């Protein structure tokens, strides 16, 4: 989820802590520590300062893993809460643990997902039922704080809020499954092997990528109606010699590590250079696929001259980033 939503969720935990007689949940120390715990798994965002490949490979990875969720973050922040604010260690550990767990748990419901099961499994858990920025969820949390401010008891409010959230998540799951079921009827002459149905910021609008035996279909669902914009025939494997040249490129490795569904294109740039472009099909926006991996190869040696992976929303910016990589 976005930073605002994680912060608001941390604030609701502050309200729930009214049930704990050993602490003052409204104290600066408690608020600082618990809200900090609600945000700390996303500290890996600083890796973007290095480059996109490092960021894409590690964001929502180890910092959202089992050791960090259940041990490292709770222990570290508990120690800080005791040393800086003289708060009770056991109680703080439990509240901080809850805040960190809630952060990681809600992240698995969007399209980006997390590697929450590391080190047991490095698989991305991406349930894709909630958009990263979900307006109804933000509104529900803002309403919680408004009611709390005007005197409502925070604990019953917390229970009511998360009961409503549970129902909301179930509604989104049902919507996703309903759209996925419609895909088979929309493509009666194709054998569908997998359907990606992903939310957008608009409640009734979903992104769709359908994988069949022969092609990829990319489209959207509007209030249950499915429209396909693009169809890509499945390409054979990239030439083995070229693949051996690009497979260790850090940008290519980052892209294929993160992307769930992609295709590739090749284009001759000059007599000496060839472009290989890998395209993530999940993020079509206004006729453009912004999440890509581009590699320029020397046609004589198959050496990667330049490469780039990341989000680019115009071709001119992409070429500038590629030449500066």
SULQUIPE-V869463 format. One record per run of one state. SS is the DSSP state (~ for helix, > for strand, _ for the rest). FROM is the first residue (numbers start at 1). LEN is the number of residues. Records with the same first field share a line. If there is no record, write none. Layout:
BEGIN
SS = FROM-LEN  FROM-LEN
END
This chain:
BEGIN
_ = 1-2  20-8  50-2  59-3  65-1  86-3  108-6  115-10  126-9  150-4  187-5  200-5  213-2  223-2  234-6  247-3  259-3  269-4  286-2  290-1  299-5  312-3  325-1
~ = 3-17  28-22  52-7  62-3  66-20  89-19  135-15  154-33  240-7  250-9  281-3  315-10
> = 114-1  125-1  192-8  205-8  215-8  225-9  262-7  273-8  284-2  288-2  291-8  304-8
END
